[in-house]
Amino acid sequence: MWLLWTLIIGFIIGAIAKFILPGRDKGGFILTSLLGIGGALVAGYLGQAFGWYLPGEPAGFFSSIIGAVILLVVARALAK
């Protein structure tokens, strides 16, 4: 059940990130979900590095969106 919930939230976060930065991205449901999950991981890592989150504490919803936007910018830069 935890995995299904993670995929659903990851897809929502990835979709919001793609809505914030529109463009032609070759990625469907799976890549959008991975973008959201990766964004949450990036936000959690950066939050722990800056002392915003304790070790093992997950990132918040809005910071996960910011992390997904960062990943989307990096992915677009690498694709060029």
C-alpha positions as CSV (number, residue, x, y, z in Angstrom):
1,M,0.0,0.0,0.0
2,W,2.9,2.3,0.8
3,L,4.3,1.9,-2.7
4,L,1.0,2.7,-4.4
5,W,0.6,5.8,-2.3
6,T,4.1,6.9,-3.1
7,L,3.5,6.5,-6.9
8,I,0.2,8.4,-6.7
9,I,1.8,11.3,-4.8
10,G,4.9,11.2,-7.0
11,F,2.7,11.5,-10.1
12,I,0.8,14.4,-8.7
13,I,4.0,16.2,-7.8
14,G,5.5,15.5,-11.2
15,A,2.4,16.7,-13.0
16,I,2.4,19.9,-11.0
17,A,6.1,20.4,-11.8
18,K,5.4,19.9,-15.5
19,F,2.5,22.4,-15.2
20,I,4.8,25.0,-13.7
21,L,7.4,24.5,-16.5
22,P,5.4,23.6,-19.6
23,G,7.1,22.3,-22.6
24,R,7.5,19.3,-24.9
25,D,8.8,16.6,-22.7
26,K,8.9,13.0,-23.9
27,G,7.6,11.3,-20.8
28,G,4.4,9.7,-19.9
29,F,2.9,8.5,-16.7
30,I,6.0,6.6,-15.5
31,L,8.5,9.4,-16.1
32,T,6.2,12.0,-14.6
33,S,5.9,9.8,-11.5
34,L,9.7,9.3,-11.3
35,L,10.1,13.0,-11.6
36,G,7.9,13.6,-8.6
37,I,9.5,10.9,-6.5
38,G,12.9,12.2,-7.4
39,G,11.8,15.7,-6.6
40,A,10.8,14.6,-3.1
41,L,14.1,12.8,-2.7
42,V,16.0,15.9,-3.8
43,A,14.0,18.2,-1.5
44,G,14.5,15.8,1.4
45,Y,18.3,15.7,0.8
46,L,18.6,19.5,0.4
47,G,16.3,20.0,3.4
48,Q,18.5,17.8,5.6
49,A,21.7,19.5,4.3
50,F,20.3,22.9,5.2
51,G,18.9,21.7,8.6
52,W,15.3,22.1,7.6
53,Y,14.5,18.4,8.1
54,L,15.8,15.8,10.5
55,P,17.5,12.7,9.2
56,G,14.9,10.3,7.9
57,E,12.1,12.9,7.9
58,P,10.3,13.2,4.5
59,A,10.1,16.4,2.6
60,G,7.0,18.5,2.6
61,F,4.6,18.7,-0.4
62,F,5.7,22.2,-1.6
63,S,9.4,21.5,-1.2
64,S,8.9,18.3,-3.2
65,I,7.4,20.3,-6.0
66,I,10.4,22.6,-5.9
67,G,12.7,19.6,-6.0
68,A,10.8,18.2,-9.0
69,V,11.1,21.5,-10.8
70,I,14.8,21.5,-10.2
71,L,15.0,18.0,-11.6
72,L,13.0,19.0,-14.6
73,V,15.3,21.9,-15.4
74,V,18.3,19.7,-15.0
75,A,16.8,17.0,-17.3
76,R,15.9,19.5,-20.0
77,A,19.4,20.9,-19.8
78,L,21.0,17.5,-20.2
79,A,18.6,16.6,-23.1
80,K,19.9,19.5,-25.2
